[in-house]
Amino acid sequence: MNKPDEFIDKLQNSDLVKRLQTIKNVLESDPRYLKYYADFLIFQKNLVRVSTSLQSIEPNEYGKIWRDKLELMQSDPLIQEYLELVDTLNNLIQEVQNIINDSLNISL
């Protein structure tokens, strides 16, 4: 097994990714979470549509609604844990990407 495959295997079998998958399975199997997620996606799409249109909007109004929805979502411990783990995984991936890019730049 080459180094990239080893890394991917270790990442996929890490506690972090396993916990993310467990939470994701719970969230995807609970109708309450599915409805909340669908509503949130609709809000996001509407926000993007309104913010890219020529309509005059009050950014603070949409920002407040966004923060309220995010706070509501984060008030659920399971969703909060999931979001924190996703953030951790994203940071890890960014660090790895930076290391690879730095290595490639050094070898040039």
N, CA, C and O atoms as a printed pandas DataFrame, in Angstrom:
     atom_number atom_name residue_name chain_id  residue_number  x_coord  y_coord  z_coord
0              1         N          MET        A               1    0.854   -1.183    0.000
1              2        CA          MET        A               1    0.000    0.000    0.000
2              3         C          MET        A               1    0.895    1.240    0.000
3              4         O          MET        A               1    1.821    1.347    0.804
4              5         N          ASN        A               2    0.609    2.175   -0.912
5              6        CA          ASN        A               2    1.429    3.382   -0.981
6              7         C          ASN        A               2    1.010    4.372    0.114
7              8         O          ASN        A               2   -0.005    4.186    0.785
8              9         N          LYS        A               3    1.800    5.404    0.273
9             10        CA          LYS        A               3    1.580    6.368    1.366
10            11         C          LYS        A               3    0.216    7.060    1.301
11            12         O          LYS        A               3   -0.451    7.155    2.331
12            13         N          PRO        A               4   -0.230    7.548    0.131
13            14        CA          PRO        A               4   -1.562    8.178    0.098
14            15         C          PRO        A               4   -2.678    7.207    0.496
15            16         O          PRO        A               4   -3.610    7.582    1.206
16            17         N          ASP        A               5   -2.575    5.957    0.032
17            18        CA          ASP        A               5   -3.590    4.960    0.405
18            19         C          ASP        A               5   -3.557    4.667    1.899
19            20         O          ASP        A               5   -4.596    4.493    2.536
20            21         N          GLU        A               6   -2.349    4.617    2.444
21            22        CA          GLU        A               6   -2.198    4.406    3.889
22            23         C          GLU        A               6   -2.861    5.534    4.667
23            24         O          GLU        A               6   -3.588    5.304    5.634
24            25         N          PHE        A               7   -2.594    6.760    4.222
25            26        CA          PHE        A               7   -3.175    7.927    4.894
26            27         C          PHE        A               7   -4.695    7.875    4.848
27            28         O          PHE        A               7   -5.359    8.079    5.864
28            29         N          ILE        A               8   -5.244    7.605    3.674
29            30        CA          ILE        A               8   -6.706    7.543    3.512
30            31         C          ILE        A               8   -7.289    6.447    4.393
31            32         O          ILE        A               8   -8.328    6.637    5.025
32            33         N          ASP        A               9   -6.617    5.299    4.434
33            34        CA          ASP        A               9   -7.092    4.193    5.274
34            35         C          ASP        A               9   -7.090    4.587    6.749
35            36         O          ASP        A               9   -8.056    4.326    7.465
36            37         N          LYS        A              10   -6.013    5.210    7.197
37            38        CA          LYS        A              10   -5.934    5.640    8.597
38            39         C          LYS        A              10   -7.003    6.676    8.912
39            40         O          LYS        A              10   -7.622    6.639    9.975
40            41         N          LEU        A              11   -7.212    7.596    7.985
41            42        CA          LEU        A              11   -8.219    8.626    8.188
42            43         C          LEU        A              11   -9.615    8.008    8.269
43            44         O          LEU        A              11  -10.394    8.344    9.161
44            45         N          GLN        A              12   -9.925    7.120    7.351
45            46        CA          GLN        A              12  -11.244    6.490    7.334
46            47         C          GLN        A              12  -11.493    5.637    8.574
47            48         O          GLN        A              12  -12.637    5.468    8.995
48            49         N          ASN        A              13  -10.434    5.105    9.151
49            50        CA          ASN        A              13  -10.580    4.268   10.346
50            51         C          ASN        A              13  -10.316    5.019   11.643
51            52         O          ASN        A              13  -10.267    4.421   12.718
52            53         N          SER        A              14  -10.148    6.326   11.536
53            54        CA          SER        A              14   -9.886    7.126   12.741
54            55         C          SER        A              14  -11.157    7.271   13.583
55            56         O          SER        A              14  -12.273    7.164   13.075
56            57         N          ASP        A              15  -10.964    7.511   14.854
57            58        CA          ASP        A              15  -12.107    7.728   15.755
58            59         C          ASP        A              15  -12.948    8.915   15.294
59            60         O          ASP        A              15  -14.175    8.894   15.394
60            61         N          LEU        A              16  -12.284    9.939   14.793
61            62        CA          LEU        A              16  -12.974   11.146   14.335
62            63         C          LEU        A              16  -13.964   10.815   13.211
63            64         O          LEU        A              16  -15.138   11.176   13.286
64            65         N          VAL        A              17  -13.489   10.136   12.187
65            66        CA          VAL        A              17  -14.350    9.819   11.049
66            67         C          VAL        A              17  -15.420    8.805   11.439
67            68         O          VAL        A              17  -16.556    8.893   10.972
68            69         N          LYS        A              18  -15.071    7.856   12.281
69            70        CA          LYS        A              18  -16.069    6.874   12.733
70            71         C          LYS        A              18  -17.193    7.558   13.512
71            72         O          LYS        A              18  -18.365    7.235   13.320
72            73         N          ARG        A              19  -16.845    8.494   14.384
73            74        CA          ARG        A              19  -17.868    9.209   15.158
74            75         C          ARG        A              19  -18.723   10.074   14.234
75            76         O          ARG        A              19  -19.942   10.135   14.391
76            77         N          LEU        A              20  -18.095   10.735   13.283
77            78        CA          LEU        A              20  -18.852   11.533   12.312
78            79         C          LEU        A              20  -19.864   10.664   11.574
79            80         O          LEU        A              20  -21.014   11.064   11.393
80            81         N          GLN        A              21  -19.442    9.487   11.152
81            82        CA          GLN        A              21  -20.332    8.596   10.420
82            83         C          GLN        A              21  -21.477    8.118   11.307
83            84         O          GLN        A              21  -22.614    8.010   10.848
84            85         N          THR        A              22  -21.187    7.834   12.559
85            86        CA          THR        A              22  -22.230    7.401   13.497
86            87         C          THR        A              22  -23.280    8.491   13.675
87            88         O          THR        A              22  -24.480    8.226   13.604
88            89         N          ILE        A              23  -22.822    9.709   13.906
89            90        CA          ILE        A              23  -23.759   10.824   14.087
90            91         C          ILE        A              23  -24.539   11.071   12.801
91            92         O          ILE        A              23  -25.747   11.307   12.837
92            93         N          LYS        A              24  -23.851   11.015   11.673
93            94        CA          LYS        A              24  -24.516   11.234   10.389
94            95         C          LYS        A              24  -25.628   10.211   10.187
95            96         O          LYS        A              24  -26.712   10.561    9.720
96            97         N          ASN        A              25  -25.375    8.963   10.532
97            98        CA          ASN        A              25  -26.395    7.926   10.398
98            99         C          ASN        A              25  -27.603    8.210   11.286
99           100         O          ASN        A              25  -28.744    7.998   10.876
100          101         N          VAL        A              26  -27.351    8.687   12.495
101          102        CA          VAL        A              26  -28.454    9.038   13.408
102          103         C          VAL        A              26  -29.255   10.196   12.828
103          104         O          VAL        A              26  -30.485   10.154   12.794
104          105         N          LEU        A              27  -28.557   11.221   12.376
105          106        CA          LEU        A              27  -29.233   12.400   11.828
106          107         C          LEU        A              27  -30.053   12.046   10.588
107          108         O          LEU        A              27  -31.164   12.543   10.405
108          109         N          GLU        A              28  -29.497   11.191    9.746
109          110        CA          GLU        A              28  -30.184   10.835    8.509
110          111         C          GLU        A              28  -31.356    9.886    8.720
111          112         O          GLU        A              28  -32.201    9.735    7.838
112          113         N          SER        A              29  -31.409    9.253    9.872
113          114        CA          SER        A              29  -32.502    8.298   10.118
114          115         C          SER        A              29  -33.624    8.893   10.964
115          116         O          SER        A              29  -34.639    8.236   11.195
116          117         N          ASP        A              30  -33.453   10.113   11.422
117          118        CA          ASP        A              30  -34.459   10.756   12.272
118          119         C          ASP        A              30  -35.238   11.793   11.458
119          120         O          ASP        A              30  -34.661   12.784   11.010
120          121         N          PRO        A              31  -36.539   11.574   11.262
121          122        CA          PRO        A              31  -37.344   12.503   10.448
122          123         C          PRO        A              31  -37.290   13.949   10.937
123          124         O          PRO        A              31  -37.359   14.883   10.138
124          125         N          ARG        A              32  -37.166   14.125   12.241
125          126        CA          ARG        A              32  -37.095   15.481   12.798
126          127         C          ARG        A              32  -35.858   16.212   12.281
127          128         O          ARG        A              32  -35.943   17.376   11.888
128          129         N          TYR        A              33  -34.719   15.539   12.279
129          130        CA          TYR        A              33  -33.489   16.150   11.779
130          131         C          TYR        A              33  -33.556   16.365   10.271
131          132         O          TYR        A              33  -33.090   17.383    9.760
132          133         N          LEU        A              34  -34.138   15.401    9.565
133          134        CA          LEU        A              34  -34.251   15.532    8.113
134          135         C          LEU        A              34  -35.095   16.743    7.733
135          136         O          LEU        A              34  -34.745   17.479    6.810
136          137         N          LYS        A              35  -36.192   16.953    8.431
137          138        CA          LYS        A              35  -37.045   18.105    8.147
138          139         C          LYS        A              35  -36.318   19.403    8.478
139          140         O          LYS        A              35  -36.371   20.362    7.707
140          141         N          TYR        A              36  -35.646   19.435    9.610
141          142        CA          TYR        A              36  -34.923   20.636    9.994
142          143         C          TYR        A              36  -33.841   20.959    8.961
143          144         O          TYR        A              36  -33.657   22.118    8.589
144          145         N          TYR        A              37  -33.135   19.937    8.504
145          146        CA          TYR        A              37  -32.077   20.133    7.520
146          147         C          TYR        A              37  -32.660   20.627    6.200
147          148         O          TYR        A              37  -32.111   21.537    5.578
148          149         N          ALA        A              38  -33.765   20.033    5.775
149          150        CA          ALA        A              38  -34.411   20.465    4.530
150          151         C          ALA        A              38  -34.846   21.926    4.630
151          152         O          ALA        A              38  -34.652   22.695    3.689
152          153         N          ASP        A              39  -35.431   22.313    5.760
153          154        CA          ASP        A              39  -35.842   23.705    5.963
154          155         C          ASP        A              39  -34.636   24.641    5.925
155          156         O          ASP        A              39  -34.706   25.736    5.366
156          157         N          PHE        A              40  -33.540   24.204    6.520
157          158        CA          PHE        A              40  -32.335   25.013    6.558
158          159         C          PHE        A              40  -31.778   25.199    5.145
159          160         O          PHE        A              40  -31.347   26.297    4.792
160          161         N          LEU        A              41  -31.783   24.133    4.329
161          162        CA          LEU        A              41  -31.302   24.236    2.955
162          163         C          LEU        A              41  -32.164   25.192    2.131
163          164         O          LEU        A              41  -31.649   25.970    1.327
164          165         N          ILE        A              42  -33.468   25.128    2.337
165          166        CA          ILE        A              42  -34.370   26.048    1.634
166          167         C          ILE        A              42  -34.044   27.486    2.014
167          168         O          ILE        A              42  -33.997   28.365    1.154
168          169         N          PHE        A              43  -33.820   27.723    3.295
169          170        CA          PHE        A              43  -33.458   29.070    3.742
170          171         C          PHE        A              43  -32.155   29.523    3.081
171          172         O          PHE        A              43  -32.054   30.657    2.615
172          173         N          GLN        A              44  -31.157   28.633    3.041
173          174        CA          GLN        A              44  -29.879   28.982    2.423
174          175         C          GLN        A              44  -30.064   29.349    0.951
175          176         O          GLN        A              44  -29.520   30.348    0.481
176          177         N          LYS        A              45  -30.827   28.541    0.236
177          178        CA          LYS        A              45  -31.058   28.813   -1.190
178          179         C          LYS        A              45  -31.750   30.159   -1.380
179          180         O          LYS        A              45  -31.383   30.933   -2.264
180          181         N          ASN        A              46  -32.739   30.428   -0.557
181          182        CA          ASN        A              46  -33.442   31.710   -0.647
182          183         C          ASN        A              46  -32.514   32.870   -0.317
183          184         O          ASN        A              46  -32.568   33.919   -0.958
184          185         N          LEU        A              47  -31.677   32.679    0.669
185          186        CA          LEU        A              47  -30.730   33.720    1.049
186          187         C          LEU        A              47  -29.778   34.026   -0.108
187          188         O          LEU        A              47  -29.511   35.189   -0.409
188          189         N          VAL        A              48  -29.270   32.979   -0.749
189          190        CA          VAL        A              48  -28.366   33.181   -1.883
190          191         C          VAL        A              48  -29.109   33.864   -3.029
191          192         O          VAL        A              48  -28.587   34.789   -3.650
192          193         N          ARG        A              49  -30.323   33.407   -3.304
193          194        CA          ARG        A              49  -31.115   33.980   -4.397
194          195         C          ARG        A              49  -31.363   35.475   -4.161
195          196         O          ARG        A              49  -31.193   36.296   -5.063
196          197         N          VAL        A              50  -31.761   35.804   -2.950
197          198        CA          VAL        A              50  -32.061   37.202   -2.634
198          199         C          VAL        A              50  -30.785   38.041   -2.644
199          200         O          VAL        A              50  -30.791   39.169   -3.138
200          201         N          SER        A              51  -29.701   37.504   -2.108
201          202        CA          SER        A              51  -28.470   38.293   -2.020
202          203         C          SER        A              51  -27.814   38.499   -3.378
203          204         O          SER        A              51  -27.043   39.444   -3.545
204          205         N          THR        A              52  -28.104   37.631   -4.359
205          206        CA          THR        A              52  -27.515   37.809   -5.689
206          207         C          THR        A              52  -28.456   38.510   -6.663
207          208         O          THR        A              52  -28.082   38.807   -7.798
208          209         N          SER        A              53  -29.668   38.768   -6.214
209          210        CA          SER        A              53  -30.615   39.454   -7.100
210          211         C          SER        A              53  -30.398   40.961   -7.018
211          212         O          SER        A              53  -29.586   41.444   -6.229
212          213         N          LEU        A              54  -31.123   41.679   -7.829
213          214        CA          LEU        A              54  -31.022   43.136   -7.830
214          215         C          LEU        A              54  -31.932   43.764   -6.778
215          216         O          LEU        A              54  -32.008   44.987   -6.662
216          217         N          GLN        A              55  -32.620   42.919   -6.016
217          218        CA          GLN        A              55  -33.524   43.443   -4.992
218          219         C          GLN        A              55  -32.719   44.137   -3.912
219          220         O          GLN        A              55  -31.584   43.774   -3.605
220          221         N          SER        A              56  -33.348   45.137   -3.356
221          222        CA          SER        A              56  -32.726   45.819   -2.231
222          223         C          SER        A              56  -33.066   45.034   -0.967
223          224         O          SER        A              56  -34.234   44.875   -0.614
224          225         N          ILE        A              57  -32.041   44.556   -0.303
225          226        CA          ILE        A              57  -32.277   43.795    0.925
226          227         C          ILE        A              57  -31.502   44.443    2.064
227          228         O          ILE        A              57  -30.548   45.193    1.859
228          229         N          GLU        A              58  -31.936   44.135    3.223
229          230        CA          GLU        A              58  -31.251   44.611    4.419
230          231         C          GLU        A              58  -30.359   43.468    4.908
231          232         O          GLU        A              58  -30.866   42.505    5.483
232          233         N          PRO        A              59  -29.037   43.551    4.692
233          234        CA          PRO        A              59  -28.141   42.449    5.059
234          235         C          PRO        A              59  -28.234   42.059    6.532
235          236         O          PRO        A              59  -28.151   40.880    6.877
236          237         N          ASN        A              60  -28.405   43.049    7.387
237          238        CA          ASN        A              60  -28.485   42.739    8.820
238          239         C          ASN        A              60  -29.689   41.874    9.137
239          240         O          ASN        A              60  -29.626   41.024   10.026
240          241         N          GLU        A              61  -30.791   42.080    8.418
241          242        CA          GLU        A              61  -31.995   41.295    8.653
242          243         C          GLU        A              61  -31.736   39.823    8.332
243          244         O          GLU        A              61  -32.070   38.948    9.132
244          245         N          TYR        A              62  -31.143   39.543    7.165
245          246        CA          TYR        A              62  -30.856   38.165    6.785
246          247         C          TYR        A              62  -29.752   37.582    7.660
247          248         O          TYR        A              62  -29.782   36.399    8.000
248          249         N          GLY        A              63  -28.789   38.405    8.018
249          250        CA          GLY        A              63  -27.731   37.940    8.910
250          251         C          GLY        A              63  -28.277   37.518   10.257
251          252         O          GLY        A              63  -27.833   36.519   10.824
252          253         N          LYS        A              64  -29.238   38.270   10.775
253          254        CA          LYS        A              64  -29.839   37.918   12.057
254          255         C          LYS        A              64  -30.627   36.622   11.940
255          256         O          LYS        A              64  -30.549   35.764   12.819
256          257         N          ILE        A              65  -31.385   36.477   10.861
257          258        CA          ILE        A              65  -32.143   35.237   10.665
258          259         C          ILE        A              65  -31.180   34.060   10.569
259          260         O          ILE        A              65  -31.418   33.004   11.156
260          261         N          TRP        A              66  -30.088   34.247    9.822
261          262        CA          TRP        A              66  -29.084   33.190    9.673
262          263         C          TRP        A              66  -28.495   32.809   11.025
263          264         O          TRP        A              66  -28.392   31.626   11.348
264          265         N          ARG        A              67  -28.113   33.800   11.809
265          266        CA          ARG        A              67  -27.538   33.521   13.134
266          267         C          ARG        A              67  -28.545   32.820   14.031
267          268         O          ARG        A              67  -28.185   31.908   14.775
268          269         N          ASP        A              68  -29.814   33.242   13.966
269          270        CA          ASP        A              68  -30.846   32.599   14.781
270          271         C          ASP        A              68  -31.016   31.136   14.397
271          272         O          ASP        A              68  -31.113   30.271   15.269
272          273         N          LYS        A              69  -31.054   30.854   13.098
273          274        CA          LYS        A              69  -31.193   29.469   12.636
274          275         C          LYS        A              69  -29.977   28.647   13.037
275          276         O          LYS        A              69  -30.111   27.498   13.459
276          277         N          LEU        A              70  -28.797   29.229   12.906
277          278        CA          LEU        A              70  -27.579   28.525   13.278
278          279         C          LEU        A              70  -27.548   28.250   14.779
279          280         O          LEU        A              70  -27.168   27.157   15.200
280          281         N          GLU        A              71  -27.940   29.222   15.583
281          282        CA          GLU        A              71  -27.989   29.023   17.033
282          283         C          GLU        A              71  -28.983   27.936   17.412
283          284         O          GLU        A              71  -28.715   27.110   18.285
284          285         N          LEU        A              72  -30.132   27.947   16.747
285          286        CA          LEU        A              72  -31.131   26.914   17.005
286          287         C          LEU        A              72  -30.566   25.543   16.668
287          288         O          LEU        A              72  -30.751   24.586   17.419
288          289         N          MET        A              73  -29.884   25.453   15.545
289          290        CA          MET        A              73  -29.299   24.188   15.134
290          291         C          MET        A              73  -28.213   23.750   16.116
291          292         O          MET        A              73  -28.134   22.575   16.473
292          293         N          GLN        A              74  -27.395   24.674   16.543
293          294        CA          GLN        A              74  -26.299   24.342   17.443
294          295         C          GLN        A              74  -26.762   24.086   18.873
295          296         O          GLN        A              74  -25.989   23.601   19.699
296          297         N          SER        A              75  -28.013   24.407   19.167
297          298        CA          SER        A              75  -28.503   24.151   20.521
298          299         C          SER        A              75  -28.763   22.659   20.744
299          300         O          SER        A              75  -28.899   22.218   21.885
300          301         N          ASP        A              76  -28.831   21.894   19.678
301          302        CA          ASP        A              76  -28.980   20.445   19.785
302          303         C          ASP        A              76  -27.584   19.844   19.985
303          304         O          ASP        A              76  -26.707   20.046   19.146
304          305         N          PRO        A              77  -27.364   19.109   21.082
305          306        CA          PRO        A              77  -26.019   18.589   21.368
306          307         C          PRO        A              77  -25.456   17.689   20.265
307          308         O          PRO        A              77  -24.257   17.724   19.990
308          309         N          LEU        A              78  -26.305   16.893   19.641
309          310        CA          LEU        A              78  -25.821   15.996   18.596
310          311         C          LEU        A              78  -25.362   16.789   17.371
311          312         O          LEU        A              78  -24.306   16.507   16.805
312          313         N          ILE        A              79  -26.143   17.761   16.973
313          314        CA          ILE        A              79  -25.762   18.599   15.827
314          315         C          ILE        A              79  -24.526   19.410   16.164
315          316         O          ILE        A              79  -23.637   19.576   15.329
316          317         N          GLN        A              80  -24.469   19.912   17.379
317          318        CA          GLN        A              80  -23.304   20.687   17.797
318          319         C          GLN        A              80  -22.035   19.824   17.718
319          320         O          GLN        A              80  -21.005   20.274   17.216
320          321         N          GLU        A              81  -22.117   18.596   18.211
321          322        CA          GLU        A              81  -20.957   17.708   18.145
322          323         C          GLU        A              81  -20.579   17.415   16.695
323          324         O          GLU        A              81  -19.401   17.420   16.338
324          325         N          TYR        A              82  -21.584   17.161   15.871
325          326        CA          TYR        A              82  -21.332   16.867   14.458
326          327         C          TYR        A              82  -20.621   18.042   13.784
327          328         O          TYR        A              82  -19.632   17.850   13.078
328          329         N          LEU        A              83  -21.124   19.252   14.001
329          330        CA          LEU        A              83  -20.510   20.435   13.389
330          331         C          LEU        A              83  -19.083   20.643   13.878
331          332         O          LEU        A              83  -18.209   21.023   13.098
332          333         N          GLU        A              84  -18.841   20.399   15.156
333          334        CA          GLU        A              84  -17.485   20.538   15.695
334          335         C          GLU        A              84  -16.543   19.506   15.077
335          336         O          GLU        A              84  -15.395   19.815   14.755
336          337         N          LEU        A              85  -17.039   18.275   14.915
337          338        CA          LEU        A              85  -16.210   17.235   14.313
338          339         C          LEU        A              85  -15.934   17.525   12.834
339          340         O          LEU        A              85  -14.829   17.291   12.346
340          341         N          VAL        A              86  -16.937   18.032   12.132
341          342        CA          VAL        A              86  -16.730   18.412   10.725
342          343         C          VAL        A              86  -15.678   19.510   10.641
343          344         O          VAL        A              86  -14.809   19.479    9.770
344          345         N          ASP        A              87  -15.757   20.475   11.541
345          346        CA          ASP        A              87  -14.778   21.565   11.563
346          347         C          ASP        A              87  -13.378   21.013   11.833
347          348         O          ASP        A              87  -12.413   21.422   11.188
348          349         N          THR        A              88  -13.269   20.095   12.776
349          350        CA          THR        A              88  -11.982   19.478   13.092
350          351         C          THR        A              88  -11.431   18.726   11.887
351          352         O          THR        A              88  -10.248   18.841   11.566
352          353         N          LEU        A              89  -12.289   17.957   11.221
353          354        CA          LEU        A              89  -11.856   17.212   10.050
354          355         C          LEU        A              89  -11.429   18.165    8.929
355          356         O          LEU        A              89  -10.413   17.931    8.275
356          357         N          ASN        A              90  -12.190   19.225    8.705
357          358        CA          ASN        A              90  -11.820   20.208    7.683
358          359         C          ASN        A              90  -10.472   20.847    7.980
359          360         O          ASN        A              90   -9.667   21.056    7.073
360          361         N          ASN        A              91  -10.225   21.157    9.249
361          362        CA          ASN        A              91   -8.932   21.737    9.634
362          363         C          ASN        A              91   -7.795   20.748    9.389
363          364         O          ASN        A              91   -6.723   21.130    8.920
364          365         N          LEU        A              92   -8.033   19.488    9.706
365          366        CA          LEU        A              92   -7.023   18.455    9.483
366          367         C          LEU        A              92   -6.714   18.328    7.989
367          368         O          LEU        A              92   -5.551   18.258    7.590
368          369         N          ILE        A              93   -7.747   18.299    7.184
369          370        CA          ILE        A              93   -7.556   18.198    5.735
370          371         C          ILE        A              93   -6.799   19.413    5.207
371          372         O          ILE        A              93   -5.933   19.279    4.343
372          373         N          GLN        A              94   -7.119   20.585    5.718
373          374        CA          GLN        A              94   -6.418   21.802    5.295
374          375         C          GLN        A              94   -4.938   21.737    5.687
375          376         O          GLN        A              94   -4.073   22.144    4.912
376          377         N          GLU        A              95   -4.651   21.233    6.876
377          378        CA          GLU        A              95   -3.254   21.108    7.303
378          379         C          GLU        A              95   -2.488   20.147    6.398
379          380         O          GLU        A              95   -1.356   20.426    6.001
380          381         N          VAL        A              96   -3.106   19.022    6.077
381          382        CA          VAL        A              96   -2.467   18.045    5.198
382          383         C          VAL        A              96   -2.230   18.663    3.821
383          384         O          VAL        A              96   -1.164   18.498    3.228
384          385         N          GLN        A              97   -3.221   19.362    3.333
385          386        CA          GLN        A              97   -3.083   20.018    2.028
386          387         C          GLN        A              97   -1.930   21.027    2.057
387          388         O          GLN        A              97   -1.149   21.104    1.108
388          389         N          ASN        A              98   -1.824   21.785    3.124
389          390        CA          ASN        A              98   -0.728   22.751    3.251
390          391         C          ASN        A              98    0.629   22.053    3.276
391          392         O          ASN        A              98    1.585   22.522    2.658
392          393         N          ILE        A              99    0.708   20.940    3.988
393          394        CA          ILE        A              99    1.968   20.183    4.061
394          395         C          ILE        A              99    2.351   19.674    2.683
395          396         O          ILE        A              99    3.511   19.763    2.280
396          397         N          ILE        A             100    1.375   19.140    1.961
397          398        CA          ILE        A             100    1.645   18.635    0.612
398          399         C          ILE        A             100    2.080   19.771   -0.305
399          400         O          ILE        A             100    3.058   19.643   -1.042
400          401         N          ASN        A             101    1.358   20.871   -0.257
401          402        CA          ASN        A             101    1.711   22.017   -1.103
402          403         C          ASN        A             101    3.114   22.543   -0.773
403          404         O          ASN        A             101    3.898   22.847   -1.672
404          405         N          ASP        A             102    3.418   22.647    0.526
405          406        CA          ASP        A             102    4.749   23.097    0.938
406          407         C          ASP        A             102    5.831   22.146    0.438
407          408         O          ASP        A             102    6.888   22.588   -0.012
408          409         N          SER        A             103    5.575   20.856    0.514
409          410        CA          SER        A             103    6.546   19.857    0.052
410          411         C          SER        A             103    6.757   19.971   -1.454
411          412         O          SER        A             103    7.882   19.880   -1.947
412          413         N          LEU        A             104    5.672   20.167   -2.164
413          414        CA          LEU        A             104    5.788   20.301   -3.620
414          415         C          LEU        A             104    6.543   21.573   -3.989
415          416         O          LEU        A             104    7.336   21.572   -4.931
416          417         N          ASN        A             105    6.303   22.649   -3.259
417          418        CA          ASN        A             105    6.984   23.909   -3.533
418          419         C          ASN        A             105    8.475   23.814   -3.231
419          420         O          ASN        A             105    9.290   24.412   -3.934
420          421         N          ILE        A             106    8.828   23.082   -2.212
421          422        CA          ILE        A             106   10.237   22.930   -1.844
422          423         C          ILE        A             106   10.974   22.127   -2.913
423          424         O          ILE        A             106   12.117   22.435   -3.253
424          425         N          SER        A             107   10.317   21.101   -3.437
425          426        CA          SER        A             107   10.966   20.253   -4.427
426          427         C          SER        A             107   11.087   20.896   -5.798
427          428         O          SER        A             107   11.816   20.399   -6.657
428          429         N          LEU        A             108   10.383   21.991   -6.006
429          430        CA          LEU        A             108   10.489   22.689   -7.295
430          431         C          LEU        A             108   11.692   23.554   -7.256
431          432         O          LEU        A             108   11.990   24.242   -8.232
